[in-house]
């Protein structure tokens, strides 16, 4: 089988701090660099065009809708979908090249290695954090409600294959940034639970589930091996579980 052409697709909004390194790392394997931007107010689109990316503007209606729209705009059927804060390592680029030369099945998963406040996090359930990101768009689509979108292959397709190498994920530069993002995401998560018909919130949700989140990440998944980063992640993640259900309870009581 000859090498299949590859579109690297990224959705953006105000990503001027991240997008250049993402595009530069992806360019060696891309037959097309496509950025679907939801009307950034910073230099994101200018940087993208300077680095040779095709930019399409589209209003953001949700992560699932935006990623499906972006996938549809690609010039090629084989797509590598990245977030703007992700950077391909050389090992992962080599794996992707081999996959496009010897394509099998519907898609491939890649591992993400997250940088949290300057520390590479390898425990606590944050690594390898495999995601299906390299796919044949004719064989699946993005699914989900408001949060935790995922690419799902159509029924009958073989399971995706793992790629060697990491995508470096530059997540949070500070604890304050993590907390700010957590507040936003827990509001979205509470809305998603509401849409799924969840109404009842008990002390089990408000006390035990946050406690279990901390124990699971920090102790059972050995988050303590990541030092302060692991502790910070475990505590804030547990707080996030409480916030999600507290916001849902407030919504149900309104």
Beta strands, then each sheet from edge to edge (+ up, - down):
strand 1: 6-12
strand 2: 32-37
strand 3: 54-57
strand 4: 78-83
strand 5: 86-88
strand 6: 107-116
strand 7: 119-121
strand 8: 131-136
strand 9: 140-143
strand 10: 150-153
strand 11: 161-172
sheet 1: 3+ 2+ 1+ 4+ 8- 6+ 7-
sheet 2: 3+ 2+ 1+ 4+ 8- 6+ 11+ 5-
sheet 3: 9+ 10-
end
